[in-house]
Amino acid sequence: MPLILIFVIFYFLLIRPQQKRVAEHKLMISKLTRGDTVVTAGGIIGKISRIIDEEKAELEIAENINVKIIRSTISQVLSKSETN
């Protein structure tokens, strides 16, 4: 009986919140649009210049300097584009 109680506590304190964060991150990634200012997991701040496909995007980090990134590495959206 105590083992089941420990598992239930473990589930509600660790597993469930992590699943919620993963779902929120997937939703954030799916709503990215051209012009959004984002921060990558590596700390690079830039503006989405192009969504290439479901996994990749192009990020403008300086004027005329674009890099391809994996969309899942985006950790935060700083501002949404005004064209939405």
N, C-alpha and C positions, 0 to 999 in steps of 0.2 A: 503493500500500500504506500509506504513513503516514497518508493521509487517512482510510482505513477505521479504522485504529487510533485516531485522534483522535475519530472518531464513536463508537466503542465506549466509549472512556473518558468522553466527554461523556454518553452514555446512562446509564452506571452511576453517574456522579457527580451528574448533575442531573435527568434526566428520570425515571428509575425511583423515586428517593426522593420526588419531587413527586407522582407517581401514587399512591404508598403513603400519603402524607399526605392526599390528596384522598379516598381510599377510607376511611381511618380517620375522617375528618371526617363523611362521609356516614353511616357506621355510627353515630357518636355522635349525629348529628341524628335518625336513625331510631329510636333508643332513648329519646328524651326522653319523660318522662311528667309528669303533673300533680304538682306539689310539688317538682320538681327545682330546685335553686338553680344559676343559670347566670350567666356573664359574656358580654356581647355584645362584638362587635368594637369598639364605641365606648366600652367600659369600664363600661357600665351593669350593675349586679349586681341580680338579682331572682329571684323564684320563679315558675315556670311555673304560671299559674292555669288555663290552658285551651289545649288544642291545637285550633286552628281547622280547619286542613286540612294537606295535605302541605307547604305552603309557609309558612304563618303560624301564630303562636302568640300568646297573650296573656301578658304578663309583669307581675307585681305588683312594683312597685319601692318602694312604701311602702304603709302601711295604706290600703286602699280607693283606691289609685291604680294603675290598670292601663294598660298601653300595648300596642299591637299591634306585633309585630316579624316580620321575615322570619326564618324558622328558620335559614337558612344563615348569618346574621350571628352566631350563637352560636359563640363561640370556645372556651369551656371550661365543663365541668360541675363545679361546686364540690362539690355533694353530691346524692346521689340521694334521692328521697322514701322515707320509711320504710314506705309502704303497698304497696310492690311485693311 
